[in-house]
Amino acid sequence: MTETLDVVAIGSALLDKQYSVSNLPEPDGGAFASDESVAFGGVAANVAVALSRLGRSTGVVVRLGDDAVADAVADNLREEGITLDHVRRGNQPSTYCMVFSDSDGERTIVTRSGAAKNLRLTDHDETILRSAKFVFANGYCPDRVTSRLGELAANGAIRLAFDLASPLDGLKDRGTERETIDALLPHLELFVANETSVRSYLGASGLDAVDVLRAHGVPRGALTRGERGAVLWANGSVVELSAMDVDVTDTTGAGDAFVSGLLHRWLLADAPIRSAGRFATAAAGHNCTQQGARGGMVGEDRLKAMVQNWPA
């Protein structure tokens, strides 16, 4: 019998090579790296791990390479309690990211293509997707994968949440294409984007982007705006939330922490829009206080305490 998981995340699980730099250079500019380290990352893996730490049962559908990096990534997911039945290995090198962070915690990410680009959904994968309470995907998923997820969502076979995650030019030839996103929108349980990604897609941001997305049939969603907080909408309600005031160490993974908070509280627990948004904002804020994509991903009690101490 197929296990019923709370969320199955589709996309990538990889290694982040992190560099602390003097500045994020402009074109033809330069920077000095004062420190380097490695940590585990990948949008799908980050969201699955965050949800697991929040007490949810999660699995991933990812493709790893055939190398020591893949061994380490798989071992880490296993230690985090993630179901690995749909982790596949290929003969390509593992995908990895280079993350450059400045002293303010802002970052630039460069991804080295590898096994993740060759992900495909099998009938075996679709079995666990159909049984999960929710499926999570993101713009970095190969277009053929997102397209199939859209078909399953349109047919009512899965309940799908989608994070655009990147400007469209960062997805060219490796991620989800504009036309696929267009077809996906009316069939989503949740759409999430940041200001940069949604502007590249719609030519609008903030409340203007919310109006466009609602006109395209997106029933529920969230747009993150960095230090200016987030905008959430559901049915006839639109809520603007401020960002949590924290000492920022590293913004890597903040968006993934935010999404995990929405999945945990809004979709799985059916919390009210403002309550869910505040919890997700706390998850993102706390993650920014620690180094690495998952350094500040913590349990529910810690985040609830943050929300309680955060002025309404």
C-alpha positions in Angstrom: 0.0 0.0 0.0 1.3 3.5 -0.9 2.1 5.7 2.1 0.0 8.8 2.3 2.4 11.7 2.8 1.5 15.2 3.7 3.6 16.7 1.0 5.7 15.4 -1.9 8.2 17.9 -3.2 9.5 17.7 -6.8 12.7 19.3 -8.2 16.2 19.2 -6.8 18.3 18.1 -3.9 21.9 19.2 -4.0 24.9 20.7 -2.4 25.4 24.5 -1.9 28.9 25.8 -2.1 28.8 29.0 -0.1 31.1 32.0 -0.4 31.1 35.0 1.8 32.0 37.9 -0.4 32.9 41.6 0.0 30.1 42.6 -2.3 27.8 41.3 -5.0 29.6 42.6 -8.2 28.0 44.5 -11.0 28.8 43.3 -14.6 32.5 43.6 -15.2 32.9 44.1 -11.4 34.7 42.0 -8.9 34.6 40.8 -5.3 36.7 39.1 -2.7 35.7 35.9 -1.0 36.7 35.8 2.6 35.2 32.4 3.6 33.8 29.3 1.9 31.7 26.4 3.1 29.3 23.7 1.9 25.7 22.9 3.0 22.8 21.0 1.6 20.2 22.7 -0.5 17.8 22.5 -3.5 14.3 24.0 -3.4 12.4 20.7 -3.2 14.7 19.3 -0.6 14.7 22.5 1.5 10.9 22.6 1.5 10.7 18.9 2.4 13.2 19.2 5.2 11.5 22.3 6.6 8.1 20.5 6.7 9.7 17.5 8.3 11.1 19.6 11.1 7.6 21.0 11.5 6.3 17.5 12.0 4.9 16.8 8.6 5.5 13.6 6.6 7.3 14.4 3.4 9.0 12.8 0.4 10.9 14.0 -2.6 11.0 13.2 -6.3 14.5 14.1 -7.4 17.4 12.9 -9.6 20.9 12.8 -8.2 24.2 12.0 -10.0 26.5 9.1 -9.6 29.1 10.5 -7.2 30.1 11.1 -3.6 28.0 14.3 -3.6 24.9 12.3 -4.4 25.7 9.8 -1.6 26.0 12.7 0.9 22.8 14.4 -0.3 20.8 11.1 0.0 22.2 10.4 3.5 21.3 13.9 4.6 17.7 13.5 3.4 17.4 10.2 5.1 18.7 11.7 8.4 16.0 14.4 8.0 13.3 11.8 7.8 12.4 12.3 4.2 11.0 9.4 2.2 13.5 8.4 -0.4 11.6 5.9 -2.5 11.5 8.3 -5.5 15.1 9.4 -5.4 16.8 8.3 -8.6 20.5 8.2 -9.6 21.9 8.9 -13.1 25.4 8.7 -14.6 25.6 12.5 -14.8 27.5 14.6 -12.2 25.3 15.9 -9.4 23.8 19.4 -9.7 25.3 22.0 -7.3 24.9 25.6 -6.5 27.4 28.3 -5.8 25.9 30.8 -3.3 27.6 34.2 -3.0 26.5 36.2 0.1 27.5 39.7 1.1 27.8 41.2 4.6 24.1 42.2 4.5 23.0 38.7 3.9 21.9 39.3 0.3 23.0 36.7 -2.2 23.5 35.6 -5.8 23.1 32.0 -6.8 24.7 30.3 -9.7 23.7 26.7 -10.5 25.8 24.1 -12.2 23.6 21.9 -14.4 23.8 18.2 -13.9 21.5 15.3 -13.1 18.6 17.4 -11.8 18.0 18.7 -15.4 17.2 15.2 -16.5 14.4 14.5 -14.1 11.3 12.8 -15.5 8.1 11.5 -13.9 7.5 7.8 -14.0 4.3 5.9 -13.4 5.8 4.9 -10.0 6.3 8.6 -9.2 2.7 9.5 -10.1 1.4 6.9 -7.7 2.9 8.7 -4.7 1.9 12.1 -6.1 -1.7 11.0 -6.4 -1.8 9.7 -2.8 -0.1 12.7 -1.2 -2.3 15.4 0.4 -0.3 18.1 -1.5 2.4 18.2 -4.2 4.9 21.0 -4.3 6.9 22.0 -7.4 8.8 25.0 -8.5 10.0 26.9 -11.6 13.3 25.1 -11.6 11.6 21.8 -12.4 12.1 20.7 -16.0 9.3 21.9 -18.2 8.2 18.4 -19.1 7.7 17.7 -15.4 5.7 20.8 -14.6 3.6 20.3 -17.7 2.6 16.8 -16.6 1.9 18.1 -13.1 -0.4 20.6 -14.6 -2.3 17.9 -16.4 -2.7 15.9 -13.2 -3.9 19.0 -11.3 -6.3 19.9 -14.1 -7.8 16.4 -13.9 -8.1 16.6 -10.1 -5.6 13.8 -9.5 -3.3 15.9 -7.4 -3.5 19.2 -5.3 -0.6 21.3 -6.5 1.3 24.2 -5.0 3.9 26.0 -7.2 6.6 28.5 -6.4 7.9 30.4 -9.5 11.2 30.8 -7.6 13.2 32.4 -10.4 13.0 35.1 -13.1 12.1 33.5 -16.4 15.5 34.2 -17.9 17.0 32.0 -15.2 14.8 29.1 -16.2 15.6 29.2 -19.9 16.5 25.8 -21.3 16.4 24.1 -17.9 13.2 25.0 -16.1 9.5 25.7 -16.6 8.5 27.8 -19.6 6.1 30.7 -19.7 3.4 28.8 -21.6 3.4 26.0 -19.1 3.0 28.4 -16.2 0.1 30.1 -18.0 -1.7 26.7 -18.3 -0.9 25.8 -14.7 -2.3 28.9 -12.9 -6.1 28.0 -12.8 -5.4 24.6 -11.4 -3.2 25.5 -8.5 -4.0 25.2 -4.8 -1.3 27.8 -4.1 1.0 30.1 -6.2 4.0 31.7 -4.7 6.6 34.1 -6.3 9.0 36.8 -5.2 9.1 40.3 -6.6 11.8 39.6 -9.2 10.3 36.4 -10.5 6.7 37.7 -10.8 7.8 40.9 -12.5 9.7 38.9 -15.1 6.6 36.8 -15.7 3.9 39.4 -15.6 5.6 42.8 -16.0 4.0 43.7 -12.7 4.6 43.3 -9.0 2.9 43.8 -5.7 -0.9 44.4 -5.7 -0.9 44.9 -9.4 0.5 41.4 -9.9 -2.1 40.0 -7.4 -4.9 41.5 -9.6 -3.4 39.9 -12.7 -3.0 36.5 -11.1 -6.6 36.6 -9.7 -7.9 37.5 -13.1 -6.0 34.4 -14.4 -7.9 32.2 -12.0 -5.4 31.8 -9.2 -7.5 31.2 -6.1 -4.8 31.5 -3.5 -1.3 32.8 -3.5 1.5 34.8 -1.9 4.1 37.3 -3.2 7.2 37.9 -1.1 8.7 41.3 -1.1 11.9 40.9 1.0 12.2 43.6 3.7 8.8 44.9 2.7 7.0 41.7 3.8 4.5 39.8 1.7 1.1 40.0 0.1 -1.3 37.0 0.4 -4.7 36.5 -1.2 -7.5 33.9 -1.0 -10.9 34.3 -2.6 -12.0 37.9 -1.9 -9.3 38.6 0.8 -6.0 40.4 0.2 -3.7 40.8 3.2 -0.4 42.7 3.4 2.1 41.6 6.0 5.3 43.4 7.2 8.5 41.5 7.4 9.7 40.3 10.7 12.5 42.4 12.2 15.5 40.1 12.6 19.3 40.3 12.5 19.9 39.0 9.0 22.9 36.6 8.5 22.0 34.9 5.2 18.8 35.2 3.1 19.5 31.9 1.3 16.5 29.6 1.7 14.2 32.3 3.1 11.7 31.8 0.3 11.7 28.0 0.8 11.1 28.5 4.6 8.2 30.8 3.8 6.6 28.3 1.4 7.0 25.5 4.0 5.2 27.7 6.5 2.3 28.3 4.1 2.0 24.6 3.3 2.1 23.7 7.0 -0.4 26.2 8.2 -2.5 27.4 5.3 -2.9 24.3 3.1 -2.5 21.4 5.6 -4.0 23.1 8.7 -6.5 25.4 7.0 -5.5 28.3 9.2 -6.9 31.8 8.4 -5.0 33.8 5.8 -3.4 36.3 8.2 -2.4 33.7 10.8 -0.9 31.5 8.1 1.0 34.4 6.6 2.4 35.5 9.9 3.6 32.0 10.6 5.3 31.7 7.2 6.9 35.1 7.6 8.3 34.0 11.0 9.7 30.9 9.3 11.4 33.0 6.7 12.7 35.5 9.2 14.1 32.9 11.5 15.9 31.2 8.7 17.6 34.4 7.8 19.2 34.6 11.2 21.4 31.5 10.5 23.9 30.6 7.8 22.8 28.3 4.9 19.6 27.4 3.2 18.3 25.3 6.2 20.3 26.7 9.1 17.2 28.4 10.7 14.5 25.9 9.8 13.1 24.9 13.1 10.1 23.3 14.8 6.6 24.6 15.1 6.8 25.6 18.8 9.8 28.0 18.1 7.9 29.7 15.3 4.7 30.0 17.2 6.6 31.7 20.0 8.1 34.2 17.5 4.6 35.0 16.2 3.2 35.5 19.7 6.0 38.0 20.4 5.6 39.8 17.1 3.3 42.9 17.3 0.1 42.4 15.2 
